[in-house]
Amino acid sequence: MISTAIRLARVGSRSELAAALLMGLGYPCVMLAALIPHIWFFAAAAAVTYVADWYLHQRGSYLVNRLGKVRAGLSIRFLLRQLMLILLLARLDLAEQPLFYSAVACFLLFYGLQAPHGALTTLIRLRRTMPVVTRNVDLHAVRIPDAPPGALLRRSAEKMLHLDIPAVAGILIAAETGDDVIGYAGVGLTLLLAVLYLLALVPYVRRGRLAPPVPAVLKAVDNWLRDYQPTVVLYFSGSNESAYQGNMWLETMARVEGRPLIIMRERGLVPQLSETSVPVICVPAGTHLMNLDLSTVRVCLYPANVGKNIHILRVPTMKHVFIGHGDSDKLASVNPYSKVYDEVWTAGRAGRDRYALADVGVLDQDIVEVGRPQLEPIRTWTGAAKNPIPTVLYAPTWEGWDDNPGNTSLLLAGENIVRRLLKAADPVRIIYKPHPFTGIRSAKAKAVNARIRAMLEKAAAERAAEPRWVKEASSAAAGQSAAKAELARIEARLAQLAATGRAGGDEAEESRISLADPAREAESARLRAEWNDAYWRSFGWWEHRTVTGAQPKLYDCFNESDAMVSDISSVVSDFIASGKPYAVTDSAGLGAEEFKRQNTAVRAAVILSNTAEEIDALLAAVADPRADTLADARRELKTYLLGPDEPTSMEQFNAAVRALTAKAEARNRGVAQRLGDLAVAVPDEEAVTSGVGAGDPLAVAEADATADPDAPATPEAEAAAEAETTLTDGPSSVR
């Protein structure tokens, strides 16, 4: 019942639900207390609304946002409470008293101060917003001043409104005691604090405290690009939940040959980016991106098919490659959009065959097998369980954008899978790691996820009370305590390393101070490895666990488990690298043979129906190697899906980068030669005057590529475009 209420109220916990209920009851009680009238009842109800409101804002509750949508936003709630206070004074026959007029005047003036306060905070935020957000990019050429103290701008409207507390408290005390001086003091303190808040903001509106002008910042970025001369770009755009798609490629980008650069498009994704030594430039505006000097880039890598890819796909001097964010049999792995790229890189032969079977316009000669460099941390199975009882990882994918029953096992089979694992004849430890997108579209999926987590919590509590596990817990208590202390130490040190600037800095200040530090990065990498080891030692090898968030990573869960249950997703293909037994759920009820025919990655899996009654076959394969009849099939499938072990995936990846770079260079030389011939016949006087002419024909082409798309084309530009079309219209150039 409580879970249902939490879901309906769109809150995240019981405490949030309690705060929402208190706030919902508090305001009617404030009104009732004003009408009765009863001062202390009013004071108690008002205090409850203050505390509940504050708590929900602290938690960033979804309910607070929804209240604003139904005209019950923060300002309205504070105004309502103040109006009820005026009503209380009137009902106490104080309407003709100076205290009443003081209260009315106070609240009118207080609300009058909200407008300049809101204007100042908005102006500061806007003028502190740079056209780019960067990491590991030296922007010393422009002066980026320190950000205003976070206490002034963080949740500023809420802080300003709460300054009415002295006035409300003083007026209530004065009404109860008859000592109007206390009321006047409260009124004066509220107005004084509001004015001081305004005065504290004023200095940060000065030009010297604001971010540099947009042209100056963009020029500094272009200068940095010309000095750094990036050659390989990872281009990433997506929703806030999709940060993992870019994060999975960071280590690969750090090891790629050439000079790597990461280009992002959404400001909200930058704080979610994992630590990296690779330079990062986030350019939200398409016009700014299209005018960046990316003339040295020869290969651009795309982990996702999104609309904003078009802003850089238009650049002809680089080759464009879809690398995806996982290898799976999902339809997303054969998206027809992929034919816009020069090449599509897959892990192994399976990816090539998928495109051939799908027949979506991606030609076989445009597909390159590069392996999966991210899989190096996955340890190979030894053939025996890591701990006295086996650990099974349940990692379902999310519900997808439609209601296809084959999207995820969570809806129809999830609870059955967990229930059968919990009731297995021999004890099993479960690690449950849901997809980060779980529940973002389907309320049913969100509810099932919550029920599975509750099942595991209950099972963990019951197991902790059993004599066998009580004895294990007692013997492991000292080690677990030491591991928890180690976790706290490591997390504190990681926080220190992450805090490169002072607390409260905004993204403009972060762009100034976030520069690569090899020593810091090396220490952070070592500490993260130590954290992962301490995390798994901080609780018993018999304890069920739900893992969410960025840490521990999915591959760490692979290494901790002895088998996995999952769905049709890249998780299955990645897990195959471990060689461990796995099961996949036929949620759509296709039947085992048809399910295997349609999905390559399940050909070496135990196929589960939605009842999950086949789970015993998976557990038997883990318990006894002789019962593992699919071991040979897994080895063959690993090579087919992920490519050979030699050369390594990173070597294959770098070889593909080199080959495509050579193609880009050849293309650019050809265009330069062709445009050079055209420039002799039809010289561009303006380009020659500006230093870009027949002597640098490729620069002319790049200038044309970044010109205003709405400007009328010149005859020279049309001739260049025709020449470029002639050169690139080959059998695979329909992109």
C-alpha positions in Angstrom: 0.0 0.0 0.0 2.8 2.4 0.9 4.6 1.5 -2.3 1.5 2.3 -4.3 1.2 5.6 -2.5 4.8 6.4 -3.3 4.3 5.6 -6.9 1.1 7.6 -7.2 2.6 10.6 -5.4 5.7 10.4 -7.7 8.0 10.6 -4.7 11.1 8.5 -4.2 10.9 7.4 -0.6 8.7 7.0 2.5 10.2 10.2 4.0 9.3 12.2 0.9 5.8 10.7 1.0 5.5 11.7 4.6 6.7 15.2 3.9 4.2 15.5 1.0 1.3 14.4 3.2 2.4 16.8 6.0 2.5 19.7 3.5 -0.8 18.7 2.0 -2.4 18.6 5.4 -0.5 21.6 6.8 -2.0 24.3 4.6 -5.6 23.4 5.3 -4.7 23.4 9.0 -3.1 26.9 8.6 -6.4 28.1 7.1 -8.4 26.5 9.7 -6.3 27.9 12.5 -6.7 31.4 11.0 -10.5 31.1 10.8 -10.9 29.7 14.4 -8.7 31.7 15.3 -5.9 29.9 17.3 -2.4 31.4 17.4 -0.5 28.3 18.5 -2.4 25.9 16.2 -1.5 28.3 13.4 2.1 28.5 14.5 2.4 24.7 14.6 0.7 24.1 11.2 2.9 26.9 9.6 6.0 25.3 11.0 5.0 21.9 9.5 4.5 23.5 6.1 7.9 25.3 6.3 9.8 22.1 7.2 7.9 19.9 4.7 8.5 22.4 1.9 12.2 22.7 2.8 12.7 18.9 2.9 11.0 18.3 -0.4 13.2 21.0 -2.0 16.3 19.5 -0.4 15.5 16.1 -1.9 14.7 17.6 -5.3 11.3 15.9 -5.2 9.4 15.5 -8.4 6.3 16.6 -6.5 7.7 20.1 -6.0 8.0 20.5 -9.8 4.4 19.2 -10.3 3.0 21.7 -7.8 4.4 24.5 -9.9 2.6 23.1 -12.9 -0.8 23.3 -11.2 -0.3 26.9 -9.9 0.7 25.9 -6.5 4.3 26.8 -6.8 6.7 28.0 -4.2 5.8 31.7 -4.3 2.1 30.9 -4.2 2.5 28.7 -1.1 4.5 31.3 0.8 2.0 34.0 -0.2 -0.9 31.8 0.9 0.7 31.4 4.3 1.2 35.1 4.7 -2.4 35.9 3.7 -3.6 33.4 6.3 -1.5 35.3 8.8 -3.2 38.5 7.8 -6.6 36.7 8.2 -5.6 35.5 11.6 -4.8 39.0 12.8 -8.2 40.2 11.4 -10.0 37.3 13.2 -8.2 38.3 16.4 -9.7 41.8 16.2 -6.3 43.3 15.4 -7.3 44.7 12.0 -7.3 48.3 13.3 -4.0 47.9 15.2 -0.6 49.2 14.0 0.7 45.6 14.0 -1.8 44.6 11.3 -0.8 47.5 9.1 2.9 46.7 9.7 2.3 43.1 8.6 0.5 44.1 5.5 3.2 46.7 4.6 5.9 44.2 5.3 4.6 41.5 3.0 3.8 44.0 0.2 7.4 45.3 0.4 8.8 41.8 0.7 7.1 40.7 -2.4 8.2 43.9 -4.1 11.8 42.9 -3.5 11.2 39.5 -5.1 11.2 41.1 -8.6 14.7 42.7 -8.4 16.0 39.6 -6.6 14.8 37.3 -9.4 16.1 39.7 -12.1 19.5 39.8 -10.5 19.9 36.1 -10.0 18.7 35.4 -13.6 21.0 38.0 -15.1 24.0 36.7 -13.2 23.3 33.1 -14.3 22.8 34.1 -17.9 25.8 36.3 -18.0 27.9 33.6 -16.3 26.9 31.1 -19.0 29.6 30.6 -21.6 28.9 29.2 -25.1 31.0 26.2 -24.3 31.8 24.0 -21.2 35.2 22.5 -21.3 37.4 20.0 -19.4 41.2 19.7 -19.9 41.1 22.7 -22.3 43.4 25.6 -21.5 41.3 28.8 -21.8 43.9 31.1 -20.2 43.5 33.5 -23.2 40.2 34.7 -21.8 39.7 35.9 -18.2 37.1 33.7 -16.4 36.4 35.2 -13.0 35.4 33.2 -9.9 31.8 32.3 -9.7 29.5 34.0 -7.1 29.3 32.0 -3.8 27.0 29.1 -4.3 25.0 30.2 -1.2 23.8 33.2 -3.1 22.6 31.5 -6.3 21.8 27.9 -5.3 18.0 27.6 -4.8 18.0 31.4 -4.5 14.2 31.9 -4.8 13.6 29.4 -2.0 16.2 31.2 0.2 14.7 34.6 -0.5 11.2 33.5 0.4 12.3 31.9 3.6 13.5 35.3 4.8 9.8 35.9 5.8 10.3 33.6 8.9 11.4 36.4 11.3 8.4 38.5 10.3 5.9 35.6 10.6 7.4 34.5 14.0 7.6 38.0 15.3 4.0 38.9 14.4 2.7 35.6 15.9 4.5 36.3 19.2 3.4 39.9 19.2 -0.3 38.8 18.7 0.0 36.3 21.5 1.8 38.5 24.0 0.5 42.0 23.0 4.1 43.2 22.7 4.1 44.8 19.3 7.8 45.6 19.5 8.6 42.0 18.9 6.4 42.1 15.8 8.1 45.2 14.5 11.5 43.7 15.1 10.6 40.6 13.1 9.2 42.8 10.3 12.3 44.9 10.2 14.6 41.9 10.3 12.9 40.3 7.3 13.1 43.4 5.2 16.7 44.1 6.3 17.7 40.5 5.3 16.0 40.8 2.0 17.7 44.1 1.2 21.1 42.7 2.3 20.5 39.7 0.0 19.9 42.1 -2.9 23.0 44.1 -2.1 25.1 40.9 -1.9 24.1 40.1 -5.5 24.8 43.5 -7.0 28.7 43.2 -7.2 28.4 40.1 -9.3 26.5 42.0 -12.0 29.6 44.0 -12.8 31.4 43.2 -16.1 34.5 42.0 -14.3 32.6 39.3 -12.5 30.8 38.0 -15.5 31.9 35.4 -18.1 33.8 36.7 -21.1 31.8 37.7 -24.3 30.7 34.9 -26.5 33.0 35.9 -29.4 36.1 36.0 -27.1 35.4 32.5 -25.7 34.8 31.0 -29.2 38.0 32.6 -30.5 39.9 31.2 -27.5 38.5 27.7 -28.2 39.4 28.0 -31.9 43.0 29.1 -30.9 43.3 26.1 -28.6 42.0 23.8 -31.4 44.6 25.1 -33.8 47.4 24.5 -31.2 46.1 21.1 -30.2 45.1 19.9 -33.7 42.8 17.1 -32.7 42.6 14.2 -35.1 40.0 11.8 -33.6 36.7 13.1 -32.1 34.1 11.2 -30.0 30.9 13.1 -30.7 28.2 12.5 -28.0 24.7 13.8 -27.6 21.8 12.4 -25.6 19.4 12.6 -22.6 20.6 12.9 -19.0 20.1 9.2 -18.6 22.3 8.3 -21.6 25.7 9.4 -20.0 26.8 5.8 -19.8 26.8 5.6 -23.6 29.6 8.1 -23.8 31.4 7.0 -20.6 32.0 3.6 -21.9 34.3 5.0 -24.6 36.4 7.3 -22.4 39.2 4.8 -21.7 39.3 3.8 -25.4 39.6 7.5 -26.4 42.4 7.9 -23.9 44.3 5.1 -25.6 43.5 5.9 -29.2 46.3 6.9 -31.6 46.5 10.5 -32.5 45.1 13.5 -30.6 41.7 12.7 -29.2 38.9 15.1 -28.4 35.4 14.6 -27.0 32.6 16.9 -28.3 29.4 17.0 -26.3 26.2 18.9 -26.9 24.2 18.9 -23.6 25.5 20.9 -20.6 23.6 18.5 -18.2 25.8 15.6 -19.4 29.1 17.2 -18.6 28.9 16.7 -14.8 28.0 13.1 -15.4 31.1 12.5 -17.5 33.5 10.2 -15.8 37.0 11.4 -15.1 39.2 11.5 -18.2 42.4 13.0 -19.4 41.0 13.6 -22.9 40.0 17.2 -23.7 36.3 17.8 -23.6 34.3 20.6 -25.3 30.6 20.8 -24.8 29.0 23.1 -27.5 25.2 23.3 -26.9 24.5 25.7 -29.9 24.6 24.1 -33.3 25.7 27.4 -34.9 28.7 27.6 -32.6 29.6 24.0 -33.3 29.4 24.4 -37.0 31.8 27.4 -36.8 34.5 25.6 -34.7 37.8 25.1 -36.4 37.8 21.3 -36.8 39.9 21.3 -39.9 42.5 18.9 -38.5 40.0 16.2 -37.4 40.1 13.2 -39.7 37.9 10.7 -37.9 34.7 11.4 -35.9 33.2 8.6 -33.8 29.5 8.4 -32.9 28.2 6.2 -30.0 24.5 7.0 -30.6 22.2 7.8 -33.5 20.7 11.2 -32.5 19.4 14.2 -34.4 22.2 16.5 -33.4 24.7 14.3 -35.2 23.8 16.2 -38.4 25.6 19.3 -37.1 29.0 17.6 -37.6 28.1 15.0 -40.2 28.0 18.0 -42.6 31.8 18.4 -42.3 33.3 16.7 -45.4 37.0 16.9 -44.4 36.6 14.1 -41.7 35.3 10.6 -42.0 32.3 9.6 -39.9 32.0 6.3 -38.1 29.1 4.8 -36.1 30.6 2.8 -33.2 27.4 2.4 -31.1 27.2 1.8 -27.3 27.1 -1.9 -27.3 26.8 -5.0 -29.5 23.4 -6.7 -29.5 20.6 -8.2 -31.5 18.3 -5.3 -30.8 16.9 -3.4 -33.8 19.0 -0.4 -32.7 22.0 -2.3 -33.9 20.8 -2.2 -37.5 19.3 1.2 -37.5 18.8 2.5 -41.1 20.2 5.8 -40.0 23.6 4.1 -39.9 24.0 4.5 -43.7 24.7 8.2 -43.3 28.2 7.3 -41.9 31.3 6.5 -43.9 31.8 3.4 -41.9 30.1 1.3 -39.3 32.4 -0.4 -36.8 31.2 -3.6 -35.2 32.8 -5.9 -32.6 32.9 -9.1 -34.7 31.5 -10.9 -37.6 28.0 -11.0 -36.1 27.6 -7.3 -36.5 28.5 -7.5 -40.1 26.0 -10.3 -40.7 23.2 -8.4 -38.9 23.4 -5.6 -41.4 23.5 -8.0 -44.3 20.3 -9.7 -43.0 18.6 -6.4 -42.2 19.3 -4.9 -45.6 19.0 -1.3 -44.4 21.4 0.2 -46.9 24.7 -0.3 -45.0 27.1 -1.8 -47.5 29.4 -4.7 -46.5 32.5 -2.8 -47.6 31.6 0.0 -45.1 31.7 -2.3 -42.1 34.9 -2.8 -40.1 35.3 -5.3 -37.3 37.3 -3.7 -34.4 36.5 -5.8 -31.4 35.3 -4.3 -28.1 38.2 -2.5 -26.4 36.0 -1.8 -23.3 35.9 -5.5 -22.4 39.6 -5.9 -21.3 38.7 -5.5 -17.6 36.4 -8.6 -17.8 38.1 -11.6 -16.2 37.7 -15.1 -17.8 35.9 -17.7 -15.9 37.9 -20.4 -14.2 35.2 -23.0 -14.4 34.3 -22.9 -10.7 32.2 -20.6 -8.5 34.2 -17.7 -6.9 32.7 -18.2 -3.4 31.2 -21.1 -1.5 27.8 -20.3 -3.0 27.4 -19.1 -6.6 26.5 -15.5 -7.4 23.9 -14.9 -10.2 23.7 -11.4 -11.8 20.3 -10.4 -13.0 20.8 -7.5 -15.4 17.6 -6.8 -17.3 17.5 -4.2 -20.0 14.9 -1.4 -20.0 11.3 -1.3 -21.4 12.2 0.5 -24.6 10.1 3.2 -26.4 7.3 0.8 -27.4 5.4 -2.0 -25.7 7.0 -4.9 -27.5 7.0 -7.7 -24.9 10.4 -8.8 -26.1 12.1 -5.6 -25.0 12.7 -6.6 -21.4 12.2 -9.6 -19.1 11.4 -7.3 -16.2 7.7 -6.9 -16.9 6.6 -10.6 -17.4 9.5 -12.6 -16.0 11.5 -10.4 -13.7 9.8 -11.4 -10.4 9.6 -15.1 -11.4 13.4 -15.1 -12.1 14.2 -13.6 -8.7 11.7 -15.8 -6.9 13.1 -19.0 -8.4 16.6 -18.0 -7.6 15.7 -17.3 -4.0 13.9 -20.6 -3.8 16.7 -22.7 -5.5 17.5 -26.0 -3.8 21.0 -24.8 -3.0 21.7 -21.3 -1.8 22.4 -18.6 -4.4 23.5 -15.0 -4.0 21.7 -12.5 -6.3 23.1 -9.2 -7.6 20.4 -7.2 -9.2 21.5 -4.4 -11.6 18.6 -2.8 -13.5 19.2 -0.7 -16.6 19.7 3.1 -15.9 16.6 3.8 -18.1 14.3 1.4 -16.2 11.0 3.1 -15.5 11.6 6.3 -17.4 8.7 5.4 -19.8 6.7 2.6 -18.2 5.2 3.0 -14.8 4.7 -0.8 -14.7 8.4 -1.4 -15.2 9.2 1.1 -12.5 6.8 -0.7 -10.1 8.2 -4.1 -10.9 11.7 -2.8 -10.3 10.6 -1.6 -6.9 9.0 -4.9 -6.0 12.1 -6.9 -7.0 14.3 -4.6 -4.9 11.8 -5.1 -2.0 12.0 -8.9 -2.5 15.8 -8.9 -2.3 15.7 -6.7 0.8 13.3 -9.0 2.5 15.3 -12.1 1.4 18.6 -10.5 2.7 17.0 -9.8 6.0 15.7 -13.4 6.3 19.0 -14.9 5.4 20.8 -12.7 7.9 18.7 -14.3 10.6 19.5 -17.9 9.6 22.1 -19.6 11.9 24.5 -20.5 9.1 24.8 -17.0 7.9 24.8 -15.5 11.4 28.0 -17.6 12.0 29.5 -16.4 8.7 28.6 -12.8 9.4 30.2 -13.1 12.9 33.5 -14.4 11.5 33.5 -11.8 8.7 32.5 -8.8 10.8 36.0 -7.5 11.4 37.0 -7.7 7.8 33.8 -6.0 6.7 34.2 -3.2 9.2 37.8 -2.6 7.9 36.5 -2.6 4.3 33.8 -0.1 5.1 36.4 2.1 6.8 38.6 1.8 3.8 35.7 2.8 1.5 35.1 5.9 3.6 38.8 6.8 3.4 39.0 6.2 -0.4 35.7 8.1 -1.0 37.0 11.1 1.0 40.3 11.1 -0.9 38.5 10.8 -4.3 36.3 13.7 -3.3 39.4 15.8 -2.6 40.9 14.9 -5.9 37.6 15.7 -7.7 37.4 19.1 -6.0 39.9 20.8 -8.2 38.4 24.2 -7.5 36.7 25.9 -4.6 33.2 24.7 -3.5 30.3 26.3 -5.3 32.0 27.1 -8.6 29.8 27.2 -11.7 30.4 25.5 -15.0 32.3 28.6 -16.3 34.8 28.4 -13.4 35.0 24.6 -13.8 36.0 25.2 -17.4 38.8 27.4 -16.3 40.2 25.1 -13.6 39.5 21.6 -15.0 42.9 20.9 -16.6 44.5 17.5 -17.0 46.8 16.4 -14.2 48.5 13.1 -14.9 49.5 12.6 -11.2 45.9 13.2 -10.0 44.5 10.9 -12.7 46.9 8.1 -11.8 46.0 8.3 -8.2 42.3 8.5 -8.9 42.6 5.4 -11.1 44.4 3.5 -8.4 41.9 4.6 -5.7 38.9 3.5 -7.9 40.4 0.1 -8.2 40.9 -0.1 -4.5 37.3 1.2 -3.9 35.9 -1.6 -6.1 37.8 -4.2 -4.1 36.8 -2.8 -0.8 33.2 -2.5 -1.9 32.8 -6.2 -2.5 34.6 -7.0 0.8 32.3 -4.6 2.7 29.5 -7.1 2.8 29.2 -10.9 2.8 29.6 -13.1 -0.2 26.2 -14.6 0.7 24.3 -11.2 0.9 21.9 -10.3 -1.9 22.6 -6.9 -3.4 20.9 -4.3 -5.6 23.5 -2.2 -7.5 22.5 1.1 -9.1 24.4 4.2 -10.0 27.8 4.6 -11.7 29.7 2.5 -9.1 30.4 -0.4 -9.1 30.5 -0.7 -12.9 28.6 -3.4 -14.8 31.9 -5.2 -15.6 32.8 -5.3 -12.0 29.5 -7.1 -11.4 30.4 -9.5 -14.2 33.7 -10.3 -12.4 31.9 -10.8 -9.1 29.3 -13.1 -10.5 29.4 -16.8 -11.7 26.4 -16.6 -14.1 24.0 -14.0 -15.5 20.4 -13.7 -16.5 19.6 -10.9 -18.9 17.7 -9.9 -22.1 18.5 -9.1 -25.7 21.0 -6.3 -25.2 24.7 -5.5 -25.4 25.0 -6.7 -21.8 24.7 -10.3 -23.1 27.4 -9.9 -25.8 29.7 -8.3 -23.3 29.2 -11.0 -20.7 30.1 -13.7 -23.3 33.6 -12.3 -23.1 33.8 -13.8 -19.6 33.0 -17.4 -20.8 30.6 -17.8 -17.9 27.2 -19.5 -18.2 24.3 -17.2 -18.9 20.6 -17.2 -19.5 18.4 -15.0 -21.7 14.6 -14.7 -21.3 12.3 -15.3 -24.3 9.9 -12.7 -23.1 7.9 -12.5 -26.3 7.3 -16.3 -26.2 8.9 -17.1 -29.6 10.0 -20.5 -28.5 13.6 -21.6 -27.9 14.5 -22.5 -31.5 12.9 -19.4 -33.1 14.4 -17.2 -30.4 17.9 -18.6 -31.1 17.3 -18.2 -34.9 16.4 -14.5 -34.5 19.0 -13.6 -31.9 22.7 -14.6 -32.4 23.8 -13.8 -28.8 21.4 -16.4 -27.3 22.8 -19.4 -29.2 24.9 -20.5 -26.3 22.4 -19.4 -23.6 20.0 -21.2 -21.4 16.7 -20.0 -22.8 14.2 -19.0 -20.1 10.4 -18.7 -20.5 8.5 -16.1 -18.6 7.9 -18.6 -15.8 11.7 -19.0 -15.5 11.3 -22.7 -14.7 14.4 -23.4 -16.8 16.7 -21.5 -14.3 17.8 -24.8 -12.7 19.8 -25.6 -15.9 21.8 -22.5 -15.5 22.5 -23.2 -11.8 23.6 -26.7 -12.7 26.1 -25.5 -15.2 27.6 -23.2 -12.5 27.7 -26.0 -9.9 29.2 -28.8 -12.0 31.3 -28.3 -15.1 30.1 -31.7 -16.4 26.6 -30.3 -16.6 27.8 -27.2 -18.6 26.8 -28.5 -22.0 27.1 -25.1 -23.6 30.7 -24.3 -22.8 32.1 -25.0 -26.3 29.2 -23.1 -27.9 30.1 -20.1 -25.7 33.7 -20.1 -26.9 32.7 -20.2 -30.5 30.1 -17.5 -30.1 32.6 -15.3 -28.3 34.8 -15.1 -31.4 31.8 -14.6 -33.7 30.3 -11.8 -31.6 33.4 -10.0 -30.3 36.2 -10.9 -32.7 39.5 -12.8 -32.2 41.6 -12.4 -29.1 44.6 -11.5 -31.2 45.4 -8.9 -32.2 43.8 -7.2 -29.2 40.7 -5.1 -29.6 42.6 -1.9 -29.0 45.1 -2.8 -31.7 42.3 -3.5 -34.1 40.6 -0.2 -33.1 43.7 1.8 -33.7 44.4 0.1 -37.0 40.9 1.1 -38.1 41.5 4.7 -37.1 44.8 4.8 -39.1 43.1 3.3 -42.2 40.2 5.8 -42.1 42.5 8.7 -41.4 44.4 7.7 -44.6 41.1 7.7 -46.5 40.2 11.1 -45.2 43.6 12.5 -46.2 43.3 11.0 -49.6 39.9 12.5 -50.1 41.1 15.9 -48.9 44.1 15.9 -51.2 41.8 15.0 -54.1 39.4 17.8 -53.4 42.3 20.2 -52.9 43.8 19.3 -56.2 40.4 19.6 -58.0 39.6 22.9 -56.3 43.0 24.2 -57.0 42.5 23.7 -60.8 39.1 25.5 -60.5 40.6 28.3 -58.5 43.1 29.1 -61.3 40.3 29.5 -63.7 37.9 31.4 -61.4 39.9 33.1 -58.6 38.0 34.1 -55.5 39.2 37.7 -54.9 37.7 37.9 -51.5 39.4 34.7 -50.4 42.7 35.8 -51.8 42.4 39.2 -50.0 41.8 37.4 -46.7 44.7 35.0 -47.3 42.6 32.0 -48.3 42.8 31.5 -52.0 44.3 29.4 -54.8 47.4 28.8 -52.6 45.2 27.0 -50.0 42.3 25.4 -52.0 41.3 23.0 -49.2 40.9 25.9 -46.9 38.4 27.4 -49.4 36.5 24.2 -49.3 36.4 24.2 -45.5 35.4 27.9 -45.4 32.5 27.0 -47.7 31.6 24.1 -45.5 31.3 26.4 -42.4 29.6 29.3 -44.2 26.1 30.5 -43.4 23.8 27.8 -44.9 21.2 30.5 -45.6 23.5 32.8 -47.6 23.1 32.8 -51.4 25.6 30.5 -53.1 28.3 32.1 -55.3 29.2 30.6 -58.7 32.5 29.6 -57.2 30.9 27.8 -54.3 28.5 26.0 -56.7 31.4 24.9 -58.8 33.3 23.7 -55.8 30.2 21.8 -54.6 29.8 20.2 -58.0 33.5 19.2 -58.0 33.2 17.7 -54.5 30.0 15.8 -55.5 31.8 14.4 -58.5 34.7 13.2 -56.4 32.6 11.6 -53.7 29.7 10.1 -55.7 30.9 6.5 -55.4 29.0 3.3 -54.7 29.0 4.0 -50.9 28.6 7.8 -50.8 24.9 7.9 -50.3 25.0 9.2 -46.8 
